[in-house]
Amino acid sequence: MLATLTDAFETAQQWLFETAVQPLAFGLGAGNLLEDGFVATGWLLAGLLVRPVERLTRHVGALRDRPEAVARRLPVRGDEVGELAQAFYGLLAQLRERERSLRISEDKFAKAFQSNPDFIMISRISDGRIVEVNRGFEILTGYSAAEAVGRT
């Protein structure tokens, strides 16, 4: 597979060099720069191949750094990079839906926990440290949540 890609790249580089760069260099009287022109043609092709993936990577990085930001969709492409972007947007939509569902669930739990008149205390199994208490705990024990949370 890698050999096939390498051959295709070399063929494209040679074609671009022979059809565009070499005639231009001779036309400008810069035949002494042909070797540099050939290398530059390879870098140009590499940049054209890498640029879409680099752009997608920057886009994903921006969303990672600011998850609340609205994702501006990249232009739809009909190649592998386009498929990768579409898969990414699908995963992003699923993630945001799960986060929304989790927030709703957390809000319901917090309301039920805090509004329950009974004594409720949540502690860690590993060390018995109090993580959360409700109003019923405060009334029954006389300790405020600020006094109790973090203690064993």
ChimeraX attribute file (.defattr): number of C-alpha atoms within 10 A of each C-alpha:
attribute: neighborCount
match mode: 1-to-1
recipient: residues
	/A:1	6
	/A:2	7
	/A:3	8
	/A:4	9
	/A:5	10
	/A:6	11
	/A:7	12
	/A:8	12
	/A:9	16
	/A:10	14
	/A:11	12
	/A:12	15
	/A:13	20
	/A:14	15
	/A:15	13
	/A:16	16
	/A:17	21
	/A:18	13
	/A:19	10
	/A:20	11
	/A:21	18
	/A:22	19
	/A:23	15
	/A:24	16
	/A:25	16
	/A:26	13
	/A:27	10
	/A:28	9
	/A:29	10
	/A:30	13
	/A:31	14
	/A:32	10
	/A:33	12
	/A:34	17
	/A:35	11
	/A:36	9
	/A:37	18
	/A:38	18
	/A:39	12
	/A:40	15
	/A:41	20
	/A:42	18
	/A:43	13
	/A:44	13
	/A:45	16
	/A:46	13
	/A:47	12
	/A:48	11
	/A:49	12
	/A:50	11
	/A:51	12
	/A:52	16
	/A:53	16
	/A:54	12
	/A:55	12
	/A:56	17
	/A:57	13
	/A:58	12
	/A:59	16
	/A:60	18
	/A:61	12
	/A:62	13
	/A:63	16
	/A:64	11
	/A:65	9
	/A:66	11
	/A:67	13
	/A:68	9
	/A:69	10
	/A:70	8
	/A:71	15
	/A:72	8
	/A:73	10
	/A:74	14
	/A:75	8
	/A:76	11
	/A:77	13
	/A:78	8
	/A:79	9
	/A:80	10
	/A:81	14
	/A:82	17
	/A:83	13
	/A:84	14
	/A:85	23
	/A:86	16
	/A:87	12
	/A:88	14
	/A:89	16
	/A:90	11
	/A:91	12
	/A:92	16
	/A:93	13
	/A:94	12
	/A:95	12
	/A:96	13
	/A:97	12
	/A:98	12
	/A:99	12
	/A:100	12
	/A:101	12
	/A:102	12
	/A:103	12
	/A:104	12
	/A:105	12
	/A:106	12
	/A:107	12
	/A:108	11
	/A:109	12
	/A:110	13
	/A:111	11
	/A:112	12
	/A:113	19
	/A:114	16
	/A:115	12
	/A:116	13
	/A:117	13
	/A:118	14
	/A:119	16
	/A:120	16
	/A:121	18
	/A:122	13
	/A:123	17
	/A:124	12
	/A:125	8
	/A:126	6
	/A:127	9
	/A:128	12
	/A:129	15
	/A:130	17
	/A:131	15
	/A:132	18
	/A:133	21
	/A:134	21
	/A:135	20
	/A:136	18
	/A:137	19
	/A:138	18
	/A:139	13
	/A:140	10
	/A:141	11
	/A:142	11
	/A:143	14
	/A:144	14
	/A:145	17
	/A:146	11
	/A:147	10
	/A:148	19
	/A:149	17
	/A:150	14
	/A:151	12
	/A:152	11
